[in-house]
Amino acid sequence: MELIRYPVSDPSSNALSPGPASISTIYNGSHVQSFDLYDFYFGCLSFVNIIDTIIGPPTEHTVPTPANCTLTVHGYHGERENGPATSAKFDYIPIVGENSHTGAASAPMMHAILPAGFKHVKTVSFNATTAAPYLTDPGVYVDNVSYMVRNWTRY
């Protein structure tokens, strides 16, 4: 399985193009035919521009900040054009604190447990949205993904 972004503008590069992130078994050379996705942890970020005037001349910095978002997860049993077989939504409302090492704002990730429909999927997509007027495309971090490969072929 591989983490990819759609649409892939240049398949020969490792650069991610805009669009929802996906985990998929549908790519050249794949030996995995389907998988079950159980759960994962996630958090959303916005990138806020701040102006630092404390030392020296004003300097502008982009600072990642925990942000509210809704993460929609779609599971596909075939090609994406056929539409999702199952979906789930998770609201992330960060409990913001301060990182003791850097002083930056931080928040714990949320545990997302998927419904039983995420079995024998070929592709899963992750799409974050927000109602915040200052944020149009939240960044999403996903960690500790729990899955099981169902069908695979030997190399």
N, C-alpha and C positions, 0 to 999 in steps of 0.2 A: 504494500500500500504506500501511497505517497501523498504528501501534502501539496496541493496545487492551487492555483488561482484561475478563475475563468473570467474573461477569455484570456487564453495564453497567447500573448502577442508574438513571442519568439520562443518556440519550444526548445531551441538549442541553448538558450541562456537559463541561468538560475534565477533571473530577476522575476519578481512577482508583479503581475499587472493588476490594475484596479479591478475590484469585484469581490464577491464573497469568497472566503477561503473554503476549501473543500478537502476532504480525505476521500480518495477514490481508488478503485481497483481497475478502472478503465483507462489504460494507457499501454503503449507498446512495450512488450516484454513483461507484463504483469503475470505472475503465477497465482495470484489470489483472485478468486472469482466472487466471493462475498464474505461479509463479516458481520458480527453482532457488535453494536456499540452500546455500552452500559451506562457509563457516567464519565464526568470530567469536572475540572474546576475552571472557572473563568473570571475575568475581571475586565472592565472597560476603562479606557483612558481618553482624555482629550488632551490636546496640546495647546497650551495657553502661552501667548507672548507676554512677557513682563519686561519692564525697563528697570534696570538696576542703577540706582543713583547713589549708593552708599559710599563706594570708593571710586574716585576718579570721575571721568566723564560718563554720562549716561550710556549704558550698553543694553542692547535688547537680547533677550534669551528666550528660547522656546522650552517650556517646562511641562513634562507629562504630569497630569493631574487626574486622580480617579474621577470617573464620571458616571452618572446614571445612564443606563441603556436597557434596551430589550433585545435579547439574543434569540433569533429564530433559527431553529435547527431543522433541516429537511433531510429525510432519508429516501433514497431512490433505489428501486430494485432493478432498474434498467437505465437507459439513457435519460439524461435530464430533460430532454424534449418531451418525454412521456408524462412529466409531472411527478411530484413527490408521492410516495406511497404512505408516508407518515410524517408528522411534524410535531414539534414541541416549542414552547416559548418560555423564556426565563427572564425575569426582571432583575437587573442588578442595581442595587441601591447601596453604594459604598458607605461604610462607616469609616470616615476619614480620620486618620491620626497623623502623627509626625514620625518619620523614620529617624530613629535615634542615632544612626550613623551619618546620614546626609542632611537631615533637617527638612527633606522634601516631604510633601504630602504622600501618604500611602494608605492602602486599605486592603483588608484580606479578600481573597478570592472567594467566590460562591461555589458551592457544590451543586452541580446539576445532574439529576438522575433522570435518565431517559425512560419513556414508556416501552412496553414490550414490543411495539411495532418496529423498533430499530433492529430487527433480526434479519439476517440474510440480505443486507443492503450492499449495494455496489458502490454508492457514493453518498456522502453526507456533506451538506453545505452549512456554513455558519454565516449568518448575516446580522449585523448589529445595527440598530436604529436608535435614535434619541429624539426627544421632544425639546431638548435644550436649544434655544434660538442661536446660541453662539457656537454650536457644535453640529457639523453636518455629516461627518464621517468618523465615528468613534473608532479608536483602535481597540482590538480585542486580544487579550492574552488567554490562551488555553493551555492547561497543564494537567498532568496525571490522567491522561485519557485511558479508560479501561475498555478493552475490546477483546474479542476472540475471533480468530480466523476460522471460517466455516468450511470453505471449499478452496482447495489449492491444488496446483499441479507441481510435480517434481521438476527440478531444473534439468 
